[in-house]
Amino acid sequence: MTDYHPRHVFLAQHKLVRVAMVLLVLLAGMGANRVQAQQDVAFLHYWRMETQWNPAAVGQSPQLSIQGAVQTHAMGYEQAGNTMWAGADMAFALGRTYHGVGAMFLNDNIGLFSHKRFSLQYAYHQRWRGGTIALGLQADMLQEGIDGSKADLGDKNDPAFPTAQVNGSAFDLSVGSYYQRKGFRLSAAYHHLASPTVRLGETHELPIRGVLNVGTQYNIHTSSPLFTITPSAMFRSDFTDYRVDLTLRGQYKFENRLIFAGINYAPQRSVGLFVGGTLQGIDISYGYEANTSGLGLGAGQHEIVIAYRLPIDLGKKQRNMHKSVRWL
């Protein structure tokens, strides 16, 4: 994406936390009036579905983790489109080494344009300096499409636009990493490492720009062992435009029950609210992101994320590398 519409788009004591948070806040204030023009979808629940944007995040639990998300675009507008994502991942051990594998599918539609991506993911996890470090690799198959038959053009013979449905595909790569120590986490990933150009029919091409994703968060424990406050931030850029998300959420966990709620602010773009919890063993969250400029507050987007973890037996008892921040 490179359209970060909302898709059209600390109170931390750890020095690294303060540095990471301050850096992202400074970035938020730079170039706030830049045009919105990017290719990868920006999910409001980025902190809960890291495997969507960081291949290093797969395999954080020996359970089979299954997730899905649906995001609408610009409510009230025709052909605003929507985005659907589904992913699954699991961990396994080889000797004393820990690994993760996963797969995901993304289907994104907006206006005349469609984007599909199928990805296979691998991650290597290693204990390091009192925490865990992971490196990940992702192989992507991209399919891009433009439905020219839906275009309302003044000049129907304009060669810059196709007059019918055209599609093309290309192979791509993504890489990622994260470091986690206690309640602090810092993640980074780079999409479209191959910078492919997708041929659409015989006369059209679509170049795909690389996208950098950087995220950080810190769990702040309160006087109650059941309640945690977590500030987090996310920076995305294709080096012509960027988006910063600043998020604050509170969560209450008792045994296997989880309830959370929070607010998200993307400077000069949007403000969002979300709430979620565990229902019958299924984690579900709902969020609404309203535009603070451009289309206006009413033309926001809805987002639902569902997750389920399934115990599996690979013939060898495994232990978690760390407490997964996705589930907290």
N, C-alpha and C positions, 0 to 999 in steps of 0.2 A: 504494500500500500504505500501508496505514498499519499494517500489522501487521509490526513488525520482530521476529518470532519469530526465531529465526534466520530465518526468515520467519515466523513466526506472529507468523512475524513476518513532542635531536638533536645528532646530531653534526654540525650544519650550521654553516657559517661565515657564511652570508648572513643579514643581519638580518631580512629578510622571512620567511625560513624559520623562524627561531626564534619570531617573533611568531605566525605561523600555527599552528605546532605547539603552542606553549604555550596558545593560545586554545582549540584543540580539546581538549587535555588537561583544561583547566579545565572546559570544558563537559561532559566525560565524568564529572566528579565531582559535577555538579549534578543533583539530582533523580534519582538512580540508581534509586529505587524507584517511579518513575512507571509507570503502567499501560501495557501495550503495546497500542496501538490505532491503526494507521496503514494506509494503502491501497496504497502502492507497495512493490514487492518490494525487499528488501535483499540484493544479491548479495555473496558473499564475495569474488569477483574484481572488485569495483567498479573497481579501479585498472587492470584489463586490458580492460574493456569500457565505457569512458567514454561512448561514443555512446549507450549504453542510458539514461543519465540526464542527458546534456548535449549538446544539439544543436550547440553550437559546436565539438564535437570531430570532426565529420565533415569529411572532406577533408584529413586531415593527410599524406596520401601520394597521389601521382598514380596509384598502383596501385588496382585495385578490391579493397577489403578486405571480406571476408565473414566473419561471426562467428555462432556459435550457442552457446546455453547451455541446460542442463537442471538444474533444482534440485528435489530431493525435499523433502518436508515431514514432520517429526516421524515418523521411522521407527518402525514397530510399532503405529501407530494407524490405525484404519479411517477412510476418507475424509479422510486427512491432505492428499491432493492433491499437486500438483506445479506447477512453473512452467517454461514453455518460451519462449525468446526467440531471435529471429533478426534480424540486421541486415546491411546492406550500405551502403558509402559510397565515394566517390571524390572527387578534386580536379580542378579545371579552372581555366584561366587565361583572363581576358578582358583583352587588352592587358597592362598591368602590374599588374593586380589579380588576387588569388587567392581562389578560392571552393571550397566543398564542398557536395555534395548527398548525401542518404542516405535510406533507408527502413528501417523496422523493424516487427516484429510481436511482440506479447507475448500469451501465453495463460496465465492464472493460475487455478488451481482449488484451493479449500480448503473442505471441508465442503459446505455447501449453496450456497456462493457461487462465482461464476465472473466473471472479468474478462478482457476482450480489448481490445487496443489496436493500431490500425494508425496509423503515423505517417510523415509526410514531413518531411524535415529540410533546412535550408539554413544555411550558415555563411559568413561573410566573414572572411578572414584578412588581417592587416596587420602589417608590421614596425613596431615601436615601441620606442624606448628600448633598443636593443640586443637586443630579444627579439621575440616574436610575440604579438599580441593578437587574439582572435577573438570574434565575436558570432554567436549562432545563434538561429534561430527554428524552431519545430516545430508542425505542424498535426496534431492527434490526432483520431481517431474512436474513441470509447469504446463498448463494449458490456458492460453489466452484467447479471447473471442470478442468480436465486435459485430453487433447486429445492425448493419447499415440500413436495413429495411425500416427500422423504427425512427430513423433520423428525419427531422423536419428541416430540410435545407432549402434556401432560396434558389440555389442553382443545383438541380439534381444531377448535373453533369460534372460537378466539382470533383476532380480526380483525387483530392486529398481525403475523401471519404468513400468507403465502399458502399455499394448500393444493395448488398445482400449480406447474409451471415458469412463471416470468414473466421477461421480458427487456425491456431498454430500451437506447437508445443516445443519445449526445449528442456534439456537437462541442466540442473543447477546444484550448487553446494552451499551449505551453511555451516558455521562453526560456532562454538560457544564455550563458556567456562563459568565457574562460580567458586567462591570461597566462603565458607561458613564457619564461624566460631562462636559458640554459645548463642546468644540472641542476635548476633550481627551477621548479615549476609550481603555480599556484593556479587552481582552477576553481570556478564557482558556477552553479547552474541553479535555475529555479523551475518546478515542474510545476503544471498545472491553473490556469493564469492566469485562465481564464474562470469558474472555480468553478461548473461546471454542476450542475444537479440532474437526475438521470436518473429518468424515470418508468418504473416497473415495473408493467405492467398498468394497471388503472384506479384502483387504490386505494393503491398503494405508491410511495414516492419514496426515492431514495438521493442525498443531497447529497455532492458530492465536494470535499474540502478541499484547499487548496493545499499543496504540499510543497516545502520549501527543501532543496537539496543543496549542500554545500560540501566540496570535496576539495583536498588539497595533498600534494605529495611532493617529495623532493630526492634526487638521485643522488649518492652519496658514492663517489668513486673511490679505490681502494686502491693499494698498491704494485704490484699486478699490473694491467696494462691490460686484462686479460680478465675481471676480477672486479669487480663493483659491488655495493654495499649501498644499499638504498633504503628509508628509512622513509617511511610515508605515513599519512594520516588522512582520515577521512570523517565528516561530520556531516549528519544528516538530521532534519528536523522538520516536522510539520504544525501546529506551534504549540500543540498540546495534549499531545504526546508527542514524544520524540526518541530517536535512537540515534547513538552514536559508535563508530566502528571505528578501532583503532590497529593498524597493520600494519608488520611488518619482514620484508623479503625479501632474499635474496642471489641473484645471478645470474652465471652464467659464460657468456660468449659468445666463440666462436671461428669466424671467417668467418661462415657462415650457420647455425651450430649454436648453439642456446640451451638452457641448463638452468637452472632456478630452483626455489627452495623458500622457504617462509616460514611465519610464524605471524601470526594475527589475534586481537585481543582486543576484545570489545565489553563494556564494564563492566556488571556485573549482568545480562548476557544470555548471552554465549557465548564460547567459545574455539575457534579453528579452525586447521587445518593445511592446507597446499596444496603441491603439487609439479607441475612441468610442464616442457615443453621442445619441441623441434622434431623431428618424426618424418616423414620422407619429404616435407619441404616444408610440412607441416601443423603448426601450433602447437596443442598440446593440454595442458590442465591439469586436475588433479583436486583437489578439496578436500573436507574434512569439517568441519562446524561442530557442536560439541556444546554443549548448553545447560548453563549453570552454575547455573541456578535454574529453578523451574517444573517443566517436564517431565523434567528430569534429563539426565545425560550420554548415556545410551543412546538417547534419543529425539531424535537430531540429524538433520542433513540432509546429503545428498551433493550435490555440484555438479561438473559437467563443462563446460568451455568449450573450444570448438574454433574456430580461426581459419585463414583461408587468404587469401593475397594473389595476385591475378591481374593480370599486366601488361596494360595496355591502350594503344591508340594513338588519340589524339584528333586526330591530324593536326598537332600542335604539341608539340615537346619541352618538358616542364615540369620544373621543379626543385623540390625539397622546400622548403617554407617553413622547416622545422626538422626536427630528428631527432624522430621520433614516440616519445613516451614509452610508447605502448601496446605497442610492439614492442621498444624498447630495444635 
